[in-house]
Amino acid sequence: MQTPPALKIFLCGDVMTGRGIDQILPHSCDPRLFEPWIRDARKYVTLAETANGPIKRPVDFKYIWGDALQLLDDWHPDLRVINLETSITTSRDHWPGKNVHYRMHPGNTGALSAAKIDCCVLANNHVLDWGYKGLKETLTTLHRAGIQTTGAGASVSSASAPAIFDFGARGRVLVFAWGTPSSGVTSDWAATSGRPGVNWIADFSDQYFRAVTRCVNAHRRDGDCVIASIHWGGNWGYTIPADQMTFARRLIDEGGIHIVHGHSSHHPKAFEIYRDQPIFYGCGDLLNDYEGIAGHEEFRSHLTMMFMVEVDTTSKKVVRLGMKPMRIRNFQLQHASSSEAAWLLDVVYDVTKGVTHVRSAEETGRDPERGGDRGQHIPGS
């Protein structure tokens, strides 16, 4: 019998379609913000245009994906997974005490459909930016568009449930998601039996490892490919904390996870292939509205990365990993230049083989677990 072809899974980090990006799409939210530095989302458009030239508005839903659409068509992925770090809502109930609130108008959901996104991971520190009403509208809007979600829900049972994709003879893919305090997901966002919220773990201890594996084992079947998508770590810095690395490898060694999909940092970090399974410690932002914002230039957060993982249908081991360096310009994904691509590939190069750009908190003057310069706030963090 012929072996079924490998499963091809597109993965990326944070897709942040709120604020400035929402303002250039056909249906924008009220631009009023509650940030200490910028009070109008249109200011982010102005910053981008000052840096890189005018953006003709409104743009169509395909615009923000730019060159990525043809690349995805060439790759022909079976499954497209993103971390959607934006609430989809017109709610005015911004979460008190937060400096940044991301939202996209529900009428702009076509921007996700334009890239044929199958799964939105929601276990992150922006999904509840506009309160429980905003979370409910986000879930309803995505499900109405035929996009599955995982990592947030009306209760802990729905927040912890995986997105499930059945590929017949090639098996199923289960996507689970968790948010952590190190990425800014606080305990009051944790879903409970009687409260909506995020599928949350407090740390990477044995207690929470067992909780994660219980959750996975309650849903998995023999032959499933399982993805653990985790929002962890600070916004800036290349250091990979030892507890993250230990937890990720343990998920593969003992938890039966096949792909660890880590995100939170605004720039790509190193990855590794561990026992023939990929661990992405920080996929970086794929799309954001940071153009023209001063600070952290050394991390080149306008450079982004798209990942394509091909998984053997029998062993569930990775047989091929494709990476495509991109850049954001005028709120649109474009092919990175050869020099930009070389720099970015050096950054994400397999951590087990050495990473040129890894620096400690002492060397950068930053705390990688909290993000940003110590004592400073950078717009968009």
MIROVO-905082 format. One record per residue (C-alpha): residue number from 1; x, y, z. Coordinates in nm, 2 decimals. Each point is the difference from the previous one (the first is absolute). Layout:
R seq     px     py     pz
R NUM      X      Y      Z
...
END
This chain:
R seq     px     py     pz
R   1   0.00   0.00   0.00
R   2   0.13   0.34  -0.09
R   3   0.09   0.23   0.29
R   4  -0.23   0.30   0.02
R   5   0.18   0.33  -0.07
R   6   0.14   0.21   0.28
R   7  -0.23   0.24   0.18
R   8   0.11   0.36  -0.07
R   9  -0.06   0.25   0.28
R  10   0.05   0.37  -0.03
R  11   0.09   0.17   0.33
R  12   0.08   0.36   0.09
R  13   0.01   0.21   0.31
R  14  -0.22   0.30   0.10
R  15  -0.24   0.15  -0.26
R  16  -0.09   0.34   0.14
R  17  -0.27   0.14  -0.22
R  18  -0.13   0.26   0.24
R  19   0.07   0.37   0.05
R  20   0.18   0.14  -0.30
R  21  -0.07  -0.30  -0.23
R  22  -0.37   0.01   0.09
R  23  -0.01   0.36  -0.10
R  24   0.11  -0.06  -0.36
R  25  -0.24  -0.29  -0.06
R  26  -0.35   0.05  -0.13
R  27  -0.18   0.00   0.33
R  28   0.19   0.16   0.28
R  29  -0.08   0.03   0.37
R  30  -0.03   0.32   0.20
R  31   0.36   0.12  -0.01
R  32   0.00   0.11   0.36
R  33   0.27  -0.17   0.21
R  34   0.07   0.00   0.38
R  35   0.38  -0.01  -0.03
R  36   0.22   0.24   0.21
R  37   0.19   0.10  -0.32
R  38  -0.25  -0.01  -0.29
R  39  -0.37   0.06   0.02
R  40  -0.10  -0.05  -0.36
R  41   0.06  -0.32  -0.21
R  42   0.04   0.21  -0.31
R  43   0.33   0.14   0.14
R  44   0.16  -0.34  -0.06
R  45  -0.09   0.03  -0.37
R  46   0.16   0.35   0.00
R  47   0.31  -0.14   0.16
R  48   0.03  -0.28  -0.27
R  49  -0.06   0.25  -0.28
R  50   0.26   0.23   0.14
R  51   0.25  -0.29   0.00
R  52  -0.08  -0.16  -0.33
R  53  -0.24   0.21  -0.21
R  54  -0.37   0.03  -0.05
R  55  -0.25  -0.29   0.03
R  56  -0.30   0.03  -0.23
R  57  -0.31  -0.05   0.21
R  58  -0.21  -0.20   0.04
R  59   0.20  -0.31  -0.11
R  60  -0.17  -0.33  -0.10
R  61   0.01  -0.30   0.22
R  62   0.29  -0.16  -0.19
R  63   0.22   0.31   0.03
R  64   0.16  -0.07   0.34
R  65   0.12  -0.35  -0.11
R  66   0.18   0.13  -0.31
R  67   0.26  -0.24  -0.13
R  68  -0.09  -0.26   0.26
R  69  -0.31  -0.10  -0.19
R  70   0.19  -0.13  -0.30
R  71   0.24  -0.17   0.23
R  72  -0.28  -0.18   0.18
R  73  -0.15  -0.10  -0.33
R  74   0.33  -0.14  -0.11
R  75   0.04  -0.19   0.33
R  76  -0.35  -0.15  -0.01
R  77  -0.03  -0.05   0.38
R  78  -0.26  -0.24   0.13
R  79  -0.04   0.21   0.31
R  80   0.06   0.37   0.07
R  81   0.05   0.10   0.37
R  82   0.06   0.35   0.14
R  83   0.01   0.16   0.34
R  84  -0.27   0.27  -0.03
R  85   0.10   0.26   0.25
R  86  -0.29   0.23  -0.06
R  87  -0.36   0.00   0.12
R  88  -0.26   0.01  -0.27
R  89  -0.27   0.23   0.14
R  90  -0.16   0.34   0.01
R  91  -0.03  -0.03   0.38
R  92   0.09   0.32   0.19
R  93   0.08  -0.19   0.32
R  94   0.37   0.04   0.01
R  95   0.18  -0.21   0.27
R  96   0.10   0.24   0.28
R  97   0.36   0.03   0.10
R  98   0.14  -0.10  -0.34
R  99   0.21   0.23  -0.21
R 100  -0.07  -0.15  -0.33
R 101  -0.34  -0.12  -0.14
R 102  -0.02  -0.17  -0.34
R 103  -0.32  -0.04  -0.20
R 104  -0.11  -0.05  -0.36
R 105  -0.34   0.07  -0.13
R 106  -0.20  -0.32  -0.06
R 107  -0.06   0.12  -0.36
R 108   0.37  -0.04  -0.06
R 109   0.00  -0.38   0.07
R 110   0.04  -0.04  -0.38
R 111   0.36   0.10   0.06
R 112   0.05  -0.34   0.16
R 113  -0.21  -0.19  -0.25
R 114   0.21   0.16  -0.28
R 115   0.30  -0.21   0.12
R 116  -0.22  -0.30   0.05
R 117   0.08  -0.02   0.37
R 118  -0.13  -0.32   0.15
R 119   0.08   0.04   0.37
R 120   0.04   0.30   0.23
R 121   0.18  -0.05   0.33
R 122  -0.15   0.23   0.25
R 123   0.19  -0.08   0.32
R 124   0.18   0.34   0.02
R 125   0.01   0.33   0.18
R 126  -0.22   0.19  -0.24
R 127  -0.31  -0.22  -0.05
R 128  -0.18   0.16   0.30
R 129   0.11   0.35  -0.07
R 130  -0.36   0.10  -0.05
R 131  -0.15  -0.20   0.28
R 132  -0.22  -0.31   0.00
R 133  -0.24   0.15  -0.25
R 134   0.30   0.05  -0.24
R 135   0.11  -0.36   0.05
R 136  -0.35  -0.14  -0.07
R 137  -0.02   0.21  -0.32
R 138   0.35  -0.12  -0.10
R 139  -0.10  -0.36   0.03
R 140  -0.33   0.04  -0.17
R 141   0.15   0.19  -0.29
R 142   0.28  -0.24  -0.06
R 143  -0.23  -0.31   0.02
R 144  -0.25   0.17  -0.23
R 145   0.29   0.05  -0.25
R 146   0.08  -0.38   0.02
R 147   0.32   0.06   0.19
R 148   0.07  -0.23   0.30
R 149   0.13   0.13   0.32
R 150   0.19  -0.13   0.31
R 151   0.13   0.14   0.32
R 152  -0.29   0.22   0.11
R 153  -0.36  -0.06   0.05
R 154  -0.32   0.05   0.21
R 155   0.13  -0.24   0.27
R 156   0.31  -0.20   0.07
R 157  -0.13  -0.30  -0.18
R 158  -0.05   0.19  -0.32
R 159   0.33   0.20   0.04
R 160   0.20  -0.32   0.05
R 161  -0.16  -0.19  -0.29
R 162   0.21  -0.05  -0.31
R 163  -0.08   0.11  -0.35
R 164  -0.03  -0.33  -0.19
R 165   0.08  -0.06  -0.36
R 166  -0.07  -0.33  -0.17
R 167   0.20  -0.09  -0.31
R 168  -0.14  -0.35  -0.05
R 169   0.27  -0.26  -0.08
R 170   0.27   0.25   0.11
R 171  -0.15   0.03   0.35
R 172  -0.11   0.29   0.22
R 173   0.18   0.31   0.12
R 174  -0.09   0.13   0.34
R 175   0.10   0.36   0.10
R 176   0.00   0.09   0.37
R 177   0.10   0.33   0.14
R 178   0.10   0.15   0.34
R 179   0.09   0.35   0.12
R 180   0.25   0.07   0.27
R 181   0.08   0.29   0.25
R 182   0.34   0.06  -0.16
R 183  -0.17   0.12  -0.31
R 184  -0.24   0.23   0.19
R 185  -0.30  -0.24   0.03
R 186  -0.10   0.06   0.36
R 187  -0.19  -0.24   0.23
R 188  -0.32   0.21  -0.02
R 189  -0.02  -0.09  -0.37
R 190   0.01  -0.37   0.08
R 191  -0.32  -0.18  -0.11
R 192  -0.18  -0.19   0.27
R 193  -0.31  -0.22   0.01
R 194  -0.21   0.32   0.05
R 195   0.20   0.27  -0.17
R 196   0.11   0.06  -0.36
R 197   0.37   0.04  -0.07
R 198   0.33  -0.15  -0.11
R 199   0.13  -0.35   0.04
R 200   0.27   0.10   0.26
R 201   0.29  -0.16   0.17
R 202   0.19   0.18   0.28
R 203   0.34  -0.14  -0.07
R 204   0.20  -0.29  -0.14
R 205   0.00  -0.21   0.31
R 206  -0.08  -0.37   0.02
R 207  -0.35   0.09   0.12
R 208  -0.08   0.19  -0.31
R 209   0.18  -0.25  -0.23
R 210  -0.24  -0.27   0.14
R 211  -0.29   0.24  -0.06
R 212   0.10   0.05  -0.36
R 213   0.05  -0.37  -0.07
R 214  -0.34  -0.09   0.17
R 215  -0.17   0.25  -0.23
R 216   0.17  -0.14  -0.31
R 217  -0.06  -0.36   0.09
R 218  -0.37   0.07   0.05
R 219  -0.04   0.08  -0.37
R 220   0.28  -0.18  -0.19
R 221  -0.04  -0.33  -0.19
R 222   0.27  -0.23  -0.12
R 223   0.16   0.14  -0.31
R 224  -0.09   0.37   0.07
R 225   0.26   0.27  -0.07
R 226  -0.01   0.23   0.30
R 227   0.11   0.37   0.00
R 228   0.05   0.18   0.33
R 229  -0.02   0.38  -0.06
R 230   0.13   0.20   0.29
R 231   0.01   0.38   0.06
R 232   0.31   0.04   0.22
R 233   0.28   0.24   0.08
R 234   0.05   0.37  -0.04
R 235  -0.02   0.23  -0.31
R 236   0.37   0.06  -0.06
R 237   0.31  -0.20   0.04
R 238   0.16  -0.31  -0.15
R 239   0.06  -0.19   0.32
R 240  -0.19  -0.33   0.03
R 241  -0.07  -0.06   0.37
R 242   0.11  -0.34   0.12
R 243  -0.35  -0.09   0.14
R 244  -0.16   0.06  -0.34
R 245   0.26  -0.23  -0.17
R 246  -0.05  -0.27   0.26
R 247  -0.38   0.02  -0.02
R 248   0.00  -0.01  -0.38
R 249   0.23  -0.30  -0.01
R 250  -0.20  -0.18   0.27
R 251  -0.32   0.05  -0.21
R 252   0.17  -0.20  -0.27
R 253   0.17  -0.25   0.22
R 254  -0.29  -0.08   0.23
R 255  -0.30   0.19  -0.13
R 256  -0.02  -0.14  -0.35
R 257   0.00   0.35  -0.16
R 258   0.13   0.01  -0.35
R 259   0.04   0.38  -0.06
R 260   0.05   0.27   0.27
R 261  -0.12   0.33  -0.15
R 262   0.14   0.28   0.22
R 263  -0.08   0.37  -0.04
R 264  -0.01   0.33   0.18
R 265   0.33   0.17  -0.09
R 266  -0.05   0.28  -0.26
R 267   0.29  -0.15  -0.20
R 268   0.09  -0.35  -0.09
R 269   0.22  -0.20   0.23
R 270   0.20  -0.32  -0.04
R 271  -0.17  -0.34  -0.06
R 272   0.13  -0.36   0.03
R 273  -0.08  -0.34  -0.14
R 274  -0.01  -0.22   0.31
R 275  -0.04  -0.37  -0.06
R 276  -0.12   0.07  -0.35
R 277  -0.27   0.24   0.13
R 278   0.01   0.38  -0.04
R 279  -0.01   0.24   0.30
R 280  -0.05   0.36  -0.09
R 281   0.09   0.21   0.30
R 282  -0.12   0.32  -0.16
R 283  -0.15   0.03  -0.34
R 284  -0.01   0.38   0.02
R 285  -0.27   0.23  -0.13
R 286  -0.11  -0.07  -0.35
R 287  -0.21   0.32  -0.03
R 288   0.00   0.30   0.22
R 289  -0.04   0.38  -0.01
R 290   0.34   0.10   0.14
R 291   0.14   0.18  -0.30
R 292   0.15   0.33   0.10
R 293   0.00  -0.07   0.37
R 294   0.34   0.08   0.16
R 295   0.17  -0.25   0.23
R 296   0.14  -0.36  -0.03
R 297   0.13   0.06  -0.35
R 298   0.28  -0.26   0.05
R 299  -0.27  -0.27   0.00
R 300  -0.13   0.10  -0.34
R 301  -0.36  -0.09   0.08
R 302  -0.11   0.09  -0.35
R 303   0.17  -0.32  -0.11
R 304  -0.23  -0.29   0.04
R 305   0.01  -0.38  -0.07
R 306  -0.25  -0.24  -0.15
R 307   0.05  -0.37   0.08
R 308  -0.12  -0.31  -0.18
R 309   0.03  -0.33   0.18
R 310  -0.04  -0.33  -0.19
R 311  -0.09  -0.29   0.23
R 312   0.03  -0.37  -0.09
R 313  -0.35  -0.15   0.03
R 314   0.11  -0.31   0.17
R 315   0.28   0.10   0.24
R 316  -0.13   0.36   0.04
R 317   0.37   0.11  -0.02
R 318   0.10   0.31  -0.20
R 319   0.13  -0.10  -0.34
R 320   0.05   0.36  -0.12
R 321   0.00   0.35   0.14
R 322  -0.04   0.29  -0.23
R 323   0.07   0.36   0.11
R 324  -0.07   0.32  -0.19
R 325   0.13   0.33   0.12
R 326  -0.23   0.29  -0.06
R 327  -0.02   0.37   0.09
R 328  -0.28   0.24   0.09
R 329  -0.02   0.32  -0.20
R 330  -0.31   0.22  -0.02
R 331  -0.18  -0.26   0.22
R 332   0.06  -0.26  -0.28
R 333   0.21  -0.32  -0.01
R 334   0.27   0.02  -0.26
R 335   0.29  -0.23  -0.09
R 336   0.30   0.09   0.21
R 337   0.32   0.11  -0.19
R 338   0.29  -0.25  -0.02
R 339   0.19   0.18   0.28
R 340  -0.31   0.02   0.22
R 341  -0.07  -0.37  -0.06
R 342   0.35  -0.10   0.09
R 343  -0.01   0.20   0.32
R 344  -0.33  -0.15   0.10
R 345   0.09  -0.35  -0.08
R 346   0.31   0.04   0.21
R 347  -0.22   0.11   0.29
R 348  -0.23  -0.30  -0.01
R 349   0.27  -0.26  -0.08
R 350  -0.04  -0.32   0.20
R 351   0.08   0.08   0.37
R 352   0.17  -0.33   0.04
R 353   0.26   0.11  -0.26
R 354   0.06   0.34   0.14
R 355  -0.18   0.33  -0.06
R 356   0.21   0.30  -0.10
R 357  -0.24   0.26   0.13
R 358  -0.08  -0.14   0.34
R 359   0.08   0.25   0.27
R 360  -0.06   0.01   0.37
R 361  -0.22   0.25   0.19
R 362   0.32   0.15   0.13
R 363   0.14   0.05  -0.35
R 364  -0.32   0.16  -0.13
R 365  -0.10   0.19   0.31
R 366  -0.34  -0.16  -0.02
R 367  -0.19  -0.26   0.20
R 368  -0.11  -0.26  -0.25
R 369  -0.27  -0.14   0.23
R 370  -0.18   0.33   0.03
R 371   0.07   0.16  -0.34
R 372   0.13   0.35  -0.09
R 373   0.26   0.21   0.16
R 374   0.00   0.00   0.38
R 375  -0.23   0.28   0.12
R 376  -0.11   0.10  -0.35
R 377  -0.32  -0.06  -0.19
R 378   0.01  -0.04  -0.38
R 379  -0.32   0.05  -0.20
R 380  -0.14  -0.33  -0.12
R 381   0.17  -0.21   0.27
END
